[in-house]
């Protein structure tokens, strides 16, 4: 019954709580890192308001501390976690807007990095074995059969 009443009450709330709804990921992930420090802050608040016999002021101060955490640190953690996903489209768009090279690289077939390494090694072996790939003469004498 209580979850249904909470859902109905939140649906009738005239405030837009989207900011706090999007910050839940950051709050959930990063509260483990801040929980000890926030606990120390809460104990400091207890010492600060020892003159209040009712304890209501302490209650509202701790609620305010939670609201500050959810309002500031939660969204900061949320956007920190989502930075790679948010930057990727911008990087792709920036790279697509870069000017194309003057040389047409599409004329030669593209190959994998492994194939490039193998071709480079074959060229080195050919040069060392006696034949130059670039038409230069080798210092070794070729055996003619």
Residue frames relative to the residue before (quaternion, step in Angstrom):
aa qw qx qy qz dx dy dz
X 1.0000 0.0000 0.0000 0.0000 0.00 0.00 0.00
X 0.6709 0.5215 -0.3166 0.4215 3.59 0.89 -0.87
X 0.6525 0.4942 -0.3525 0.4535 3.68 0.86 -0.71
X 0.6376 0.5181 -0.3333 0.4625 3.59 1.02 -0.72
X 0.6598 0.4931 -0.3094 0.4751 3.59 0.96 -0.81
X 0.6265 0.5227 -0.3384 0.4689 3.60 1.04 -0.71
X 0.6578 0.5033 -0.3124 0.4652 3.58 0.93 -0.86
X 0.6618 0.4908 -0.3068 0.4764 3.59 0.94 -0.82
X 0.6582 0.5084 -0.3112 0.4598 3.58 0.95 -0.81
X 0.6725 0.4779 -0.3000 0.4788 3.61 0.98 -0.80
X 0.6197 0.5318 -0.3503 0.4588 3.61 1.08 -0.58
X 0.7098 0.4400 -0.2570 0.4863 3.58 1.07 -0.66
X 0.4964 0.6639 -0.4285 0.3595 3.61 1.26 -0.16
X 0.3602 -0.7778 0.4709 0.2088 3.62 -0.65 1.01
X 0.5785 0.5880 -0.3827 0.4162 3.63 1.22 0.04
X 0.3848 -0.6835 0.5657 0.2542 3.56 -1.18 0.62
X 0.0934 -0.8264 0.5552 -0.0006 3.56 -0.43 1.25
X 0.2597 0.8000 -0.5074 0.1872 3.59 1.16 0.51
X 0.5917 0.5760 -0.3751 0.4211 3.62 1.05 -0.67
X 0.7200 0.4211 -0.2538 0.4898 3.59 0.86 -0.89
X 0.6065 0.5515 -0.3614 0.4443 3.57 1.12 -0.46
X 0.6999 0.4472 -0.2819 0.4803 3.58 1.00 -0.73
X 0.6549 0.5282 -0.3238 0.4327 3.60 1.15 -0.36
X 0.4523 0.7222 -0.4482 0.2702 3.61 1.18 -0.12
X 0.6073 0.5504 -0.3694 0.4379 3.62 1.03 -0.65
X 0.6814 0.4809 -0.2872 0.4711 3.57 0.87 -0.92
X 0.6394 0.5155 -0.3267 0.4676 3.59 1.00 -0.78
X 0.6744 0.5056 -0.3043 0.4439 3.56 0.87 -0.92
X 0.7128 0.4543 -0.2707 0.4607 3.59 0.84 -0.93
X 0.7942 0.3716 -0.1820 0.4450 3.57 0.76 -1.00
X 0.5070 0.6471 -0.4589 0.3371 3.63 1.12 -0.10
X 0.5614 0.5901 -0.3954 0.4246 3.60 1.18 -0.39
X 0.6849 0.4852 -0.2844 0.4632 3.58 1.06 -0.70
X 0.7595 0.3828 -0.1928 0.4893 3.59 1.11 -0.64
X 0.4707 0.7281 -0.4334 0.2461 3.60 1.18 -0.30
X 0.6578 0.5003 -0.3326 0.4543 3.63 0.94 -0.71
X 0.6677 0.4919 -0.3056 0.4677 3.58 0.94 -0.87
X 0.6562 0.4924 -0.3162 0.4765 3.59 0.97 -0.79
X 0.6069 0.5425 -0.3516 0.4623 3.60 1.10 -0.61
X 0.6378 0.5057 -0.3198 0.4849 3.55 1.05 -0.79
X 0.6333 0.5206 -0.3323 0.4664 3.60 1.00 -0.77
X 0.6467 0.5168 -0.3255 0.4568 3.59 0.97 -0.83
X 0.6481 0.4947 -0.3224 0.4809 3.62 0.98 -0.77
X 0.6229 0.5274 -0.3396 0.4674 3.58 1.07 -0.68
X 0.6272 0.5188 -0.3333 0.4759 3.56 1.06 -0.71
X 0.6137 0.5451 -0.3502 0.4512 3.60 1.03 -0.72
X 0.6786 0.4747 -0.2913 0.4789 3.56 0.96 -0.87
X 0.6361 0.5622 -0.3208 0.4200 3.57 1.13 -0.70
X 0.7936 0.2755 -0.1322 0.5262 3.60 1.02 -0.76
X 0.1980 0.8033 -0.5374 0.1636 3.60 0.95 0.77
X 0.6004 0.5851 -0.3525 0.4158 3.59 1.18 -0.42
X 0.6237 0.5264 -0.3529 0.4575 3.64 1.23 -0.32
X 0.2806 -0.8020 0.4978 0.1741 3.64 -0.36 1.14
X 0.6574 0.5408 -0.3255 0.4117 3.62 1.09 -0.54
X 0.3753 -0.7414 0.4821 0.2776 3.58 1.02 -0.70
X 0.4669 0.6903 -0.4429 0.3306 3.60 1.27 -0.06
X 0.6250 0.5414 -0.3412 0.4470 3.57 1.00 -0.77
X 0.6441 0.5124 -0.3153 0.4724 3.57 0.98 -0.83
X 0.6243 0.5458 -0.3281 0.4524 3.57 0.99 -0.83
X 0.7094 0.4465 -0.2652 0.4765 3.58 0.86 -0.94
X 0.6158 0.5342 -0.3494 0.4618 3.59 1.08 -0.59
X 0.6608 0.4817 -0.3087 0.4858 3.61 0.99 -0.79
X 0.6150 0.5159 -0.3486 0.4839 3.61 1.06 -0.65
X 0.6408 0.5144 -0.3188 0.4724 3.59 1.03 -0.74
X 0.6245 0.5262 -0.3321 0.4719 3.58 1.04 -0.75
X 0.6517 0.4959 -0.3072 0.4848 3.59 1.00 -0.80
X 0.6444 0.5171 -0.3220 0.4623 3.59 1.01 -0.78
X 0.6373 0.5075 -0.3315 0.4758 3.59 1.01 -0.75
X 0.6404 0.5213 -0.3259 0.4604 3.59 0.95 -0.84
X 0.7039 0.4628 -0.2656 0.4689 3.57 0.90 -0.95
X 0.6948 0.4869 -0.2795 0.4496 3.59 1.04 -0.71
X 0.7930 0.3092 -0.1520 0.5024 3.60 0.93 -0.82
X 0.7662 0.3812 -0.2205 0.4681 3.59 0.59 -1.10
X 0.6109 0.5649 -0.3537 0.4273 3.62 1.04 -0.64
X 0.7070 0.4290 -0.2820 0.4865 3.63 0.74 -0.92
X 0.6069 0.5420 -0.3654 0.4522 3.62 1.05 -0.65
X 0.6736 0.4746 -0.2903 0.4866 3.58 0.96 -0.84
X 0.6143 0.5598 -0.3364 0.4429 3.56 1.06 -0.77
X 0.7250 0.4200 -0.2495 0.4856 3.58 0.81 -0.97
X 0.5749 0.5573 -0.3818 0.4616 3.60 1.16 -0.45
X 0.6803 0.4809 -0.2864 0.4732 3.58 0.96 -0.86
X 0.7429 0.4099 -0.2242 0.4794 3.59 1.02 -0.74
X 0.3567 0.7690 -0.4741 0.2379 3.61 1.24 0.04
X 0.6658 0.4869 -0.3454 0.4475 3.67 0.79 -0.78
X 0.6833 0.4793 -0.2945 0.4654 3.60 0.92 -0.83
X 0.6781 0.4807 -0.2981 0.4692 3.59 1.07 -0.64
X 0.6916 0.4796 -0.2856 0.4584 3.60 1.06 -0.67
X 0.5614 0.6438 -0.3902 0.3437 3.61 1.04 -0.65
X 0.6889 0.4531 -0.3212 0.4657 3.68 0.73 -0.83
X 0.6431 0.5196 -0.3341 0.4525 3.58 1.02 -0.69
X 0.6456 0.5085 -0.3210 0.4709 3.58 1.00 -0.78
X 0.6457 0.5127 -0.3186 0.4677 3.58 0.95 -0.85
X 0.6602 0.5026 -0.3050 0.4674 3.58 0.95 -0.85
X 0.6592 0.5010 -0.3083 0.4685 3.59 0.98 -0.81
X 0.6636 0.4919 -0.3113 0.4698 3.59 0.99 -0.77
X 0.6401 0.5158 -0.3301 0.4640 3.59 1.07 -0.66
X 0.6818 0.4870 -0.2854 0.4654 3.58 1.12 -0.63
X 0.4933 0.6573 -0.4375 0.3651 3.60 1.24 -0.17
X 0.5415 -0.6229 0.4388 0.3552 3.62 -1.05 0.66
X 0.4969 -0.6580 0.4865 0.2889 3.53 -1.12 0.76
X 0.5464 -0.6143 0.4383 0.3633 3.62 -1.07 0.56
X 0.5845 -0.6056 0.4144 0.3463 3.57 -1.17 0.63
X 0.6724 0.4500 -0.2884 0.5120 3.59 1.09 -0.64
X 0.4094 -0.7043 0.5241 0.2485 3.54 -0.95 0.89
X 0.1683 -0.8129 0.5526 0.0748 3.56 -0.28 1.24
X 0.5595 0.6224 -0.3871 0.3869 3.57 1.21 -0.21
X 0.5493 0.6411 -0.3950 0.3623 3.60 1.21 -0.31
X 0.7299 0.3546 -0.2434 0.5313 3.58 1.01 -0.65
X 0.5328 -0.6342 0.4398 0.3470 3.57 -1.01 0.65
X 0.3987 -0.6994 0.5385 0.2487 3.52 -1.01 0.79
X 0.0944 -0.7977 0.5944 0.0390 3.52 -1.00 0.79
X 0.6143 -0.5553 0.4115 0.3807 3.50 -1.29 0.33
X 0.6376 -0.5242 0.3832 0.4145 3.60 -1.18 0.37
X 0.6064 0.5529 -0.3560 0.4471 3.58 1.07 -0.65
X 0.6654 0.4967 -0.3076 0.4647 3.60 0.94 -0.86
X 0.6209 0.5305 -0.3418 0.4650 3.60 1.05 -0.66
X 0.6534 0.5022 -0.3122 0.4726 3.59 0.96 -0.85
X 0.6519 0.5063 -0.3183 0.4663 3.59 0.94 -0.85
X 0.6558 0.4985 -0.3167 0.4702 3.62 0.93 -0.83
X 0.6455 0.5116 -0.3234 0.4659 3.61 0.98 -0.75
X 0.6559 0.4983 -0.3123 0.4733 3.58 0.97 -0.81
X 0.6357 0.5169 -0.3334 0.4664 3.61 0.99 -0.75
X 0.6471 0.5078 -0.3246 0.4670 3.58 0.98 -0.79
X 0.6479 0.5067 -0.3208 0.4696 3.60 0.97 -0.77
X 0.6516 0.5031 -0.3160 0.4717 3.58 0.95 -0.83
X 0.6455 0.5168 -0.3234 0.4601 3.59 0.98 -0.80
X 0.6515 0.5018 -0.3168 0.4727 3.60 0.97 -0.79
X 0.6845 0.4729 -0.2889 0.4736 3.59 0.90 -0.90
X 0.6806 0.5065 -0.2931 0.4408 3.61 0.98 -0.79
X 0.7310 -0.4506 0.2479 0.4485 3.59 1.12 -0.15
X 0.7472 0.3400 -0.2298 0.5228 3.57 0.99 -0.49
X 0.3006 -0.7553 0.5527 0.1837 3.54 -0.84 0.91
X 0.4585 -0.6921 0.4880 0.2695 3.51 -0.89 0.89
X 0.7387 0.4341 -0.2235 0.4647 3.55 1.09 -0.66
X 0.6394 -0.5742 0.3181 0.4003 3.58 1.20 0.41
X 0.4916 0.6391 -0.4540 0.3792 3.57 1.20 0.15
X 0.4681 -0.6691 0.4877 0.3088 3.54 -1.05 0.63
X 0.4086 -0.7083 0.5269 0.2318 3.49 -1.11 0.71
X 0.5356 -0.6213 0.4642 0.3342 3.58 -1.21 0.48
X 0.6289 0.5400 -0.3387 0.4451 3.58 1.16 -0.42
X 0.4370 -0.6695 0.5314 0.2802 3.51 -1.17 0.60
X 0.3564 -0.7288 0.5418 0.2195 3.54 -0.90 0.88
X 0.3815 -0.7045 0.5520 0.2312 3.53 -1.03 0.82
X 0.1590 -0.7876 0.5919 0.0640 3.52 -0.75 1.14
X 0.2256 -0.7851 0.5645 0.1189 3.56 -0.80 0.98
